[in-house]
Amino acid sequence: MTRRELFAVAAIASAGPVKRPNVILVISDDQGYGDISLHGNPVLKTPNMDRVAKEGVRYDQFHVNPVCSPTRASLMTGRHYYRTGVVDTYLGRSMMWPDEVTLPEILRKAGYRTGHFGKWHLGDHYPMRPMEQGFDVSVSHHGGGIGQPSDIPGGDHYFDATLYRNGAPFKSKGYCTDVFFDEAMHFIGNNAGKPFFVYIPTNAPHDPLEVDPKWVEPYQGKVDDRTAKVYGMVANVDSNLGRLIARLDELKIADNTILVFMTDNGPQWDRYNAGMRGRKGTVYEGGIRVPFFVRWPAKIKAGQVDNRLAAHIDFFPTIAAACGVPLPKGVKLDGRDILGGDRSNRTICFQCHRGDRGRLYENCCAMDSRYKLVNGKELYDLQADPGEKNDIAAANPNEVARLRKEYEAWFHDVESTRNFKLPSIWLGDPHENPVLLTRQDWRGPQAGWDAKSIGYWDVDVRQGGAYELNVLFGRAVDAGETLQVSLNGIAATVNAPAGAKSAKVTFDKLIPKGEGRLEASLGDRGGVTYVEVLRKPK
């Protein structure tokens, strides 16, 4: 063991009967910094989110990636998302390499019970699912959200959605946010006598903007209809957060429970955002600065505000330290403990792009506690100009040069970890057979979510043999249309009858083991919507 590991083990051993804290992370989807009443929103009321901040510490310079999957990868691993295989939100770029060491994995190894209830967005297939990444129990939807191509065939909605309990589909009853909190509180009730880690990532207020009108009504006429629906969805999350706090009080475990509330990126569109520039998808403050509130009555004095620069990569090492759990051996973590650790100045970089690879100076920033360099050329003094209105690059060439150098070093470092290689979807593994492929994860220059998109799936056939496909077209085919399929170089053609919406495909040859592609299209008329892949028994 290294000296640090020996010290960590000794610290745990000397703790004796002191009970480790429980940990709950609640993170909402596309809720901006300004979508909280504590941050000056003139319309929206979020009393329970405000309460978490007021009864603990509010990190007011907390930053994340401009879009959601990369933020989630960094939260789970303590590493910059470019190291993990997660570089975007769709088209096969939001799957995390299964060998990444996650926070729930190290907590579970240390005796914690672990539960995940809500969005995952780091891979829908074995071995990338929450259950393989450290969670004892997972209740989730697929892909980036309900109402997207990762839904079950036929689509889905925020009410009575088809969800997945440890990978097995079931029909839920009620509104998805309510369901996720209900499931989480049930898990907490069953594990209140032992330490637990509960992760509640809601898909609200991400669109589609589906919510009971009773939540929207207080905001109608005060903001536009679209924003009123977002505020209604946020108010529902806030109400559920209040229910959660009440449950902790009822179980008498609130005092030694670390409760964290945060969001994953800036707002989807322009609305009140505390005067910050930009929104989701941009590296201006409006896209990457988010609320991060930590409540731990046993250890954290109420009413604190911490203005140190902090980020998503810090969650993993902070919680590990608070729980007295050793950091994983041989893993390069990028974050630091922000509750009790290093308080020195630092530079943190963020980048966001569409496409498989990041490119130097593409939608990026490098920032320290004062200066922020955007796209390698715009410089802002965040202490004097938090709205990023005045570019001071020309007057501060030394700061520009310094931050450019730090950004380039960061980019080449994270690039070198995997050289932007993305994971493949496993086929034929007994842990998941059949596998349902969706447009969430298909790839290629013509891949997309509209009817005429054509893509392919990068796959890893774990066992060679006989395979059968059930292909769904998404529409009724016309007479003469031909389905063309190829799996790891073995091709098949099916002449689908007019009006057909699906077809079964068998191959004349055995499919070879190894990495390759699965392609399925109706010629130049567009790709398919789903492919179910079954490895047939010998």
RONUFI-245894 format. One line per 8 residues: number of its first residue (from 0); their letters; for each residue z, y, x of C-alpha. Coordinates in nm, 2 decimals, padded with zeros to 4 digits, always signed. Each point is the difference from the previous one (the first is absolute). Last residue first. Example, Ala and Ser with C-alpha at 12.3 -4.5 7.8 and 13.67 -1.06 7.14 Angstrom:
<torgus>
1 = SA = +00.71/-00.11/+01.37  +00.07/-00.34/-00.14
</torgus>
This chain:
<torgus>
537 = KPKRLVEV = -02.96/-02.36/-02.62  +00.15/+00.26/-00.23  -00.22/+00.30/-00.09  +00.05/+00.33/+00.16  -00.02/+00.25/-00.27  -00.13/+00.36/+00.03  +00.01/+00.23/-00.31  -00.25/+00.28/+00.04
529 = YTVGGRDG = +00.04/+00.32/-00.19  -00.21/+00.31/-00.08  -00.35/-00.10/+00.12  -00.24/+00.21/+00.19  -00.29/+00.21/-00.11  -00.35/-00.02/-00.14  -00.15/-00.03/+00.35  +00.06/-00.37/+00.00
521 = LSAELRGE = +00.26/-00.11/-00.25  +00.26/-00.02/+00.27  +00.25/-00.23/+00.18  +00.09/+00.01/+00.37  +00.30/-00.18/+00.16  +00.02/+00.06/+00.36  +00.12/-00.16/+00.32  +00.31/-00.12/+00.19
513 = GKPILKDF = +00.05/-00.37/+00.05  -00.04/-00.34/-00.17  -00.35/-00.11/-00.11  -00.09/-00.03/-00.36  -00.13/-00.35/-00.09  -00.36/+00.00/-00.12  -00.18/-00.01/-00.33  +00.23/+00.28/-00.13
505 = TVKASKAG = +00.14/+00.05/-00.34  -00.02/+00.31/-00.21  +00.14/+00.07/-00.34  -00.14/+00.29/-00.20  +00.12/+00.30/-00.19  -00.10/+00.27/-00.25  -00.30/-00.19/-00.14  -00.23/+00.19/-00.24
497 = APANVTAA = -00.32/-00.14/+00.14  +00.05/-00.33/+00.18  +00.12/+00.02/+00.37  -00.24/-00.14/+00.25  +00.24/-00.10/+00.28  -00.07/+00.02/+00.37  +00.21/-00.15/+00.28  +00.05/+00.09/+00.37
489 = IGNLSVQL = +00.22/-00.15/+00.28  +00.05/+00.27/+00.27  +00.37/+00.03/-00.03  -00.03/+00.03/-00.37  -00.33/+00.12/-00.16  -00.08/+00.08/-00.36  -00.31/+00.12/-00.18  +00.01/+00.03/-00.38
481 = TEGADVAR = -00.35/+00.03/-00.14  -00.11/+00.22/-00.29  -00.29/-00.14/-00.20  +00.13/+00.09/-00.34  +00.25/+00.28/+00.01  +00.36/-00.04/+00.10  +00.30/+00.08/-00.23  +00.24/+00.23/+00.19
473 = GFLVNLEY = +00.29/-00.02/+00.24  -00.17/-00.28/+00.19  +00.28/-00.25/+00.04  -00.05/-00.28/+00.26  +00.19/-00.33/-00.01  -00.05/-00.15/+00.34  +00.04/-00.36/+00.12  +00.08/-00.11/+00.35
465 = AGGQRVDV = -00.04/-00.34/+00.18  +00.14/-00.01/+00.35  +00.13/+00.21/+00.28  +00.36/+00.10/+00.01  +00.12/+00.35/+00.09  -00.32/+00.18/-00.10  +00.07/+00.35/+00.12  -00.17/+00.26/-00.21
457 = DWYGISKA = -00.16/+00.34/+00.03  -00.12/+00.07/-00.36  -00.34/+00.14/-00.09  -00.13/+00.31/-00.18  -00.25/+00.13/-00.25  +00.07/+00.30/-00.22  -00.22/+00.04/-00.31  +00.27/+00.00/-00.26
449 = DWGAQPGR = +00.23/+00.24/+00.18  +00.31/-00.10/+00.21  -00.14/+00.02/+00.35  -00.18/-00.21/+00.26  -00.34/+00.12/+00.12  +00.10/+00.05/+00.36  +00.20/-00.33/+00.01  +00.33/-00.13/-00.12
441 = WDQRTLLV = +00.18/-00.18/-00.28  +00.37/+00.04/-00.03  +00.06/+00.19/-00.33  -00.32/-00.14/-00.13  +00.18/-00.32/-00.08  +00.04/-00.35/+00.15  +00.21/-00.25/-00.19  +00.12/-00.28/+00.22
433 = PNEHPDGL = +00.03/-00.36/-00.13  +00.21/-00.12/+00.18  +00.28/+00.20/+00.15  +00.27/-00.17/+00.21  -00.24/-00.30/+00.05  -00.23/+00.22/+00.22  -00.37/-00.03/-00.10  -00.08/+00.37/+00.04
425 = WISPLKFN = +00.18/+00.26/+00.21  -00.11/+00.36/-00.04  -00.09/+00.17/+00.33  +00.21/+00.26/+00.19  -00.15/+00.32/+00.14  -00.07/+00.07/+00.37  +00.07/+00.37/+00.07  +00.01/-00.06/+00.38
417 = RTSEVDHF = +00.31/-00.21/-00.07  +00.28/+00.18/+00.20  -00.25/+00.21/+00.21  -00.07/+00.23/-00.29  +00.37/+00.09/-00.03  +00.01/+00.10/+00.37  -00.33/+00.18/+00.00  +00.09/+00.21/-00.30
409 = WAEYEKRL = +00.35/+00.08/+00.14  -00.13/+00.11/+00.33  -00.27/+00.21/-00.17  +00.26/+00.17/-00.22  +00.23/+00.08/+00.29  -00.28/+00.15/+00.20  -00.13/+00.20/-00.30  +00.36/+00.12/-00.06
401 = RAVENPNA = +00.04/+00.13/+00.35  -00.34/+00.17/+00.01  +00.06/+00.17/-00.33  +00.34/+00.12/+00.11  -00.15/+00.14/+00.32  -00.28/+00.17/-00.18  +00.24/+00.20/-00.22  -00.17/+00.33/-00.11
393 = AAIDNKEG = -00.33/-00.18/-00.10  +00.19/-00.27/-00.18  +00.20/+00.22/-00.23  -00.15/-00.11/-00.33  +00.18/+00.19/-00.28  +00.03/-00.15/-00.34  +00.19/-00.32/+00.08  +00.24/+00.04/-00.30
385 = PDAQLDYL = +00.30/-00.06/+00.23  -00.09/+00.31/+00.20  +00.29/+00.12/+00.22  +00.16/-00.33/+00.05  -00.32/-00.19/-00.04  -00.18/+00.19/+00.28  -00.36/-00.12/-00.06  -00.28/-00.10/+00.23
377 = EKGNVLKY = -00.35/-00.09/-00.11  -00.22/-00.16/+00.26  +00.07/-00.37/+00.06  -00.04/-00.10/-00.36  +00.32/+00.17/-00.09  +00.26/+00.10/+00.27  +00.35/+00.06/-00.13  +00.27/+00.20/+00.18
369 = RSDMACCN = +00.37/+00.03/-00.07  +00.19/-00.33/-00.02  -00.30/-00.19/+00.15  -00.34/-00.07/-00.15  -00.32/-00.18/+00.08  -00.26/+00.00/-00.28  -00.30/-00.20/-00.11  -00.30/+00.01/-00.24
361 = EYLRGRDG = -00.24/-00.13/+00.27  +00.10/+00.13/+00.34  -00.08/-00.33/+00.18  -00.14/-00.26/-00.23  +00.19/-00.25/-00.21  -00.18/-00.33/-00.07  -00.07/-00.20/-00.31  -00.12/+00.29/-00.22
353 = RHCQFCIT = +00.17/+00.27/-00.21  +00.24/+00.21/+00.21  +00.35/+00.12/+00.04  +00.19/+00.10/+00.31  +00.36/+00.08/+00.09  +00.17/+00.08/+00.33  +00.37/+00.06/+00.08  +00.13/+00.21/+00.29
345 = RNSRDGGL = +00.37/-00.01/+00.08  +00.30/+00.23/+00.05  +00.33/-00.17/+00.08  +00.24/-00.12/-00.26  +00.01/-00.37/+00.10  +00.21/-00.22/-00.23  +00.25/+00.02/-00.28  -00.18/+00.03/-00.33
337 = IDRGDLKV = -00.35/+00.06/+00.14  -00.03/-00.33/+00.19  -00.34/+00.01/+00.17  -00.35/-00.09/-00.07  -00.29/-00.14/+00.20  +00.11/-00.36/+00.04  -00.16/-00.22/+00.26  +00.10/-00.36/-00.08
329 = GKPLPVGC = +00.11/-00.24/+00.27  +00.33/-00.08/-00.15  +00.07/+00.12/-00.36  +00.27/+00.27/-00.04  +00.35/-00.13/-00.04  +00.17/+00.04/-00.34  +00.31/+00.22/-00.03  -00.09/+00.10/-00.35
321 = AAAITPFF = -00.02/+00.37/+00.08  -00.19/-00.08/+00.32  -00.26/-00.21/-00.18  -00.03/+00.27/-00.27  -00.08/+00.27/+00.25  -00.23/-00.22/+00.21  -00.22/-00.09/-00.31  +00.01/+00.34/-00.17
313 = DIHAALRN = -00.11/+00.20/+00.31  -00.37/-00.09/-00.02  -00.02/+00.18/-00.33  +00.07/+00.33/+00.17  +00.25/+00.25/+00.13  +00.00/+00.35/+00.14  +00.36/+00.13/-00.01  +00.09/+00.23/-00.29
305 = DVQGAKIK = +00.30/-00.20/-00.12  +00.16/+00.13/-00.32  +00.35/-00.12/-00.09  +00.15/+00.02/-00.34  +00.22/-00.31/-00.01  +00.15/-00.15/+00.31  -00.16/-00.33/+00.10  +00.20/-00.31/+00.09
297 = APWRVFFP = +00.16/-00.16/-00.30  -00.20/+00.21/-00.25  -00.34/-00.11/+00.13  -00.27/+00.21/-00.16  -00.33/+00.07/+00.19  -00.27/+00.23/-00.12  -00.35/+00.02/+00.13  -00.23/+00.24/-00.18
289 = VRIGGEYV = -00.36/+00.02/+00.14  -00.20/+00.19/+00.26  -00.34/-00.17/+00.06  -00.26/+00.14/-00.24  +00.14/+00.34/-00.08  +00.09/+00.04/+00.37  -00.36/-00.01/+00.11  -00.12/-00.35/+00.10
281 = TGKRGRMG = -00.22/-00.03/-00.30  -00.05/-00.31/-00.22  +00.26/+00.10/-00.26  +00.04/+00.38/-00.02  -00.07/+00.31/+00.20  +00.21/+00.31/+00.08  +00.37/+00.03/-00.08  +00.13/+00.26/-00.25
273 = ANYRDWQP = +00.26/-00.22/-00.15  -00.25/-00.25/-00.13  -00.09/+00.12/-00.35  -00.33/-00.16/-00.10  -00.32/-00.09/+00.19  -00.10/-00.36/-00.02  +00.13/-00.35/+00.09  +00.33/+00.14/+00.12
265 = GNDTMFVL = +00.12/-00.06/+00.36  +00.09/-00.33/+00.16  +00.23/-00.31/-00.05  +00.30/+00.14/-00.18  +00.37/-00.03/+00.09  +00.34/-00.11/-00.14  +00.24/-00.19/+00.22  +00.33/-00.16/-00.13
257 = ITNDAIKL = +00.22/-00.14/+00.27  +00.26/-00.20/-00.19  +00.36/-00.01/+00.12  +00.15/+00.24/-00.26  -00.24/-00.11/-00.28  +00.14/-00.36/+00.00  +00.24/+00.02/-00.30  -00.23/-00.21/-00.22
249 = EDLRAILR = +00.01/+00.27/-00.27  -00.06/+00.27/+00.26  -00.30/-00.19/+00.14  -00.13/-00.04/-00.36  +00.04/+00.38/-00.06  -00.20/+00.07/+00.31  -00.28/-00.22/-00.12  +00.00/+00.15/-00.35
241 = GLNSDVNA = -00.04/+00.35/+00.16  -00.29/-00.13/+00.21  -00.15/-00.12/-00.32  +00.02/+00.35/-00.15  -00.15/+00.15/+00.32  -00.30/-00.25/-00.02  -00.04/+00.10/-00.37  +00.01/+00.37/+00.10
233 = VMGYVKAT = -00.27/-00.07/+00.26  -00.22/-00.16/-00.26  +00.05/+00.30/-00.23  -00.08/+00.24/+00.28  -00.32/-00.19/+00.07  -00.09/+00.02/-00.37  +00.07/+00.37/-00.01  -00.22/+00.05/+00.32
225 = RDDVKGQY = -00.30/-00.15/-00.19  +00.07/+00.20/-00.31  +00.01/+00.34/+00.18  +00.35/+00.15/+00.05  +00.26/+00.16/-00.24  -00.19/-00.09/-00.32  +00.11/-00.36/+00.02  +00.29/-00.05/+00.25
217 = PEVWKPDV = +00.27/-00.12/-00.24  -00.25/-00.23/-00.19  -00.10/-00.21/+00.30  +00.30/-00.24/+00.01  -00.02/-00.05/-00.38  -00.37/-00.07/+00.04  +00.07/-00.34/+00.15  -00.18/-00.03/+00.34
209 = ELPDHPAN = -00.35/-00.07/+00.13  -00.14/+00.24/+00.25  -00.25/-00.23/+00.17  +00.10/+00.13/+00.25  +00.29/-00.01/+00.25  +00.32/+00.13/-00.15  +00.11/-00.28/+00.00  -00.09/-00.31/+00.21
201 = TPIYVFFP = +00.37/-00.04/+00.07  +00.13/-00.12/+00.34  +00.34/-00.16/-00.06  +00.13/-00.17/+00.32  +00.33/-00.17/-00.02  +00.20/-00.11/+00.31  +00.31/-00.20/-00.07  +00.35/-00.06/+00.14
193 = KGANNGIF = +00.20/-00.26/-00.19  +00.22/+00.01/-00.31  -00.24/+00.22/-00.20  -00.27/-00.26/+00.03  -00.07/-00.10/-00.37  +00.06/+00.35/-00.12  -00.23/+00.14/+00.26  -00.28/-00.24/-00.10
185 = HMAEDFFV = +00.04/+00.10/-00.37  +00.00/+00.36/+00.11  -00.33/-00.05/+00.18  -00.16/-00.18/-00.29  +00.10/+00.28/-00.24  -00.12/+00.26/+00.25  -00.34/-00.17/+00.03  -00.03/-00.05/-00.38
177 = DTCYGKSK = +00.09/+00.36/-00.08  -00.27/+00.12/+00.25  -00.25/-00.24/-00.16  +00.06/+00.10/-00.36  +00.08/-00.29/-00.23  -00.03/-00.37/+00.00  -00.14/-00.19/+00.30  -00.26/-00.27/-00.01
169 = FPAGNRYL = +00.04/-00.24/+00.29  -00.20/-00.08/+00.31  +00.15/-00.21/+00.28  +00.00/+00.16/+00.35  +00.37/+00.03/+00.04  +00.02/+00.15/-00.35  -00.34/+00.16/-00.06  -00.07/+00.25/-00.27
161 = TADFYHDG = -00.23/+00.01/-00.30  +00.06/+00.33/-00.16  +00.18/+00.05/-00.34  -00.05/+00.38/+00.02  -00.13/+00.16/+00.32  -00.34/-00.15/-00.08  -00.23/-00.29/+00.11  -00.36/-00.10/+00.06
153 = GPIDSPQG = -00.22/-00.27/-00.15  +00.03/-00.22/+00.31  +00.35/+00.04/+00.14  +00.05/+00.33/+00.17  -00.11/+00.05/+00.37  -00.29/+00.22/-00.12  +00.24/+00.28/-00.11  +00.20/+00.07/-00.32
145 = IGGGHHSV = +00.34/-00.10/+00.16  +00.03/+00.12/+00.35  -00.10/-00.03/+00.36  -00.07/-00.37/+00.00  +00.20/-00.25/-00.20  +00.30/+00.05/-00.23  +00.35/-00.09/+00.11  +00.32/-00.20/-00.06
137 = SVDFGQEM = +00.12/-00.14/+00.34  +00.30/-00.21/+00.08  +00.13/-00.13/+00.33  -00.20/+00.28/+00.18  -00.08/-00.03/+00.37  -00.37/+00.04/+00.06  -00.11/-00.34/-00.14  +00.15/+00.08/-00.34
129 = PRMPYHDG = -00.14/+00.36/+00.01  -00.36/-00.13/+00.03  -00.19/-00.01/+00.33  +00.00/-00.38/+00.06  -00.14/-00.07/-00.27  -00.19/+00.26/-00.20  +00.05/+00.33/-00.17  +00.02/+00.21/+00.32
121 = LHWKGFHG = +00.19/+00.32/+00.10  -00.01/+00.18/-00.34  +00.35/-00.10/-00.10  +00.08/+00.18/-00.33  +00.29/-00.10/-00.21  +00.32/-00.20/+00.04  +00.09/-00.14/+00.34  +00.32/-00.19/+00.06
113 = TRYGAKRL = +00.19/-00.11/+00.31  +00.33/-00.18/+00.04  +00.15/+00.10/+00.33  +00.14/-00.26/+00.25  -00.12/+00.13/+00.33  -00.33/-00.19/-00.02  -00.05/+00.17/-00.34  +00.05/+00.34/+00.16
105 = IEPLTVED = -00.25/-00.08/+00.28  -00.27/-00.12/-00.24  +00.07/+00.28/-00.25  -00.07/+00.26/+00.27  -00.33/-00.15/+00.09  -00.14/-00.17/+00.31  -00.38/+00.02/+00.01  -00.14/-00.35/+00.05
97 = PWMMSRGL = -00.15/+00.00/-00.35  -00.25/+00.28/+00.08  +00.02/+00.26/-00.27  -00.28/+00.03/-00.26  -00.10/+00.35/-00.12  -00.34/+00.02/+00.17  -00.18/-00.27/-00.19  -00.19/+00.24/-00.22
89 = YTDVVGTR = +00.31/+00.20/-00.11  +00.29/+00.23/+00.11  -00.07/+00.09/+00.36  +00.10/-00.10/+00.36  +00.23/-00.30/-00.05  -00.06/-00.24/+00.29  +00.36/+00.04/+00.13  -00.04/+00.21/+00.31
81 = YYHRGTML = -00.20/+00.27/-00.18  +00.30/+00.03/-00.24  +00.23/+00.15/+00.26  +00.30/-00.23/+00.03  +00.34/-00.02/-00.16  -00.13/-00.32/-00.17  +00.07/+00.02/-00.38  -00.01/+00.38/-00.01
73 = SARTPSCV = -00.30/+00.03/+00.22  -00.20/-00.25/-00.21  +00.10/+00.19/-00.32  -00.12/+00.34/+00.14  -00.33/-00.16/+00.11  -00.05/-00.14/-00.36  +00.08/+00.33/-00.17  -00.22/+00.29/+00.11
65 = PNVHFQDY = +00.07/+00.32/+00.20  +00.23/-00.19/+00.24  +00.37/+00.09/-00.01  +00.23/+00.29/+00.09  +00.36/+00.10/-00.03  +00.09/+00.36/+00.08  +00.26/+00.06/-00.27  +00.21/-00.31/+00.06
57 = RVGEKAVR = +00.25/+00.03/-00.28  +00.33/-00.16/+00.06  +00.24/-00.14/-00.26  +00.14/+00.09/-00.34  -00.23/+00.29/-00.04  -00.31/-00.19/+00.09  +00.07/-00.30/-00.22  +00.10/+00.24/-00.28
49 = DMNPTKLV = -00.34/+00.19/+00.02  -00.18/-00.33/-00.05  +00.23/-00.06/-00.29  -00.04/+00.34/-00.16  -00.39/+00.01/+00.02  -00.11/+00.27/-00.24  -00.36/+00.13/+00.03  -00.08/+00.36/-00.10
41 = PNGHLSID = +00.07/+00.25/+00.27  -00.02/-00.24/+00.29  +00.23/+00.15/+00.26  +00.06/-00.29/+00.24  +00.30/-00.12/-00.19  -00.22/-00.03/-00.31  -00.21/-00.27/+00.16  -00.38/-00.02/-00.01
33 = GYGQDDSI = -00.04/+00.25/+00.28  +00.03/-00.25/+00.28  -00.28/-00.20/-00.16  +00.02/-00.31/-00.22  -00.31/-00.21/+00.08  +00.19/-00.33/-00.03  +00.38/-00.02/-00.03  +00.23/-00.15/+00.26
25 = VLIVNPRK = +00.35/-00.14/-00.07  +00.16/-00.17/+00.30  +00.33/-00.18/-00.06  +00.23/-00.12/+00.28  +00.33/-00.18/-00.03  +00.25/+00.08/+00.27  +00.16/-00.25/+00.23  +00.35/-00.09/-00.08
17 = VPGASAIA = +00.26/+00.05/+00.27  +00.18/-00.33/+00.04  -00.06/-00.03/+00.37  -00.21/+00.29/+00.14  +00.06/-00.14/+00.35  -00.27/-00.26/-00.05  -00.26/+00.25/-00.12  +00.07/+00.23/+00.29
9 = AVAFLERR = -00.02/-00.29/+00.25  -00.34/-00.11/-00.15  -00.13/+00.36/+00.04  +00.13/+00.03/+00.36  -00.15/-00.33/+00.10  -00.33/+00.11/-00.16  +00.01/+00.33/+00.19  +00.08/-00.17/+00.33
1 = TM = -00.30/-00.23/-00.05  +00.06/-00.36/-00.10
</torgus>
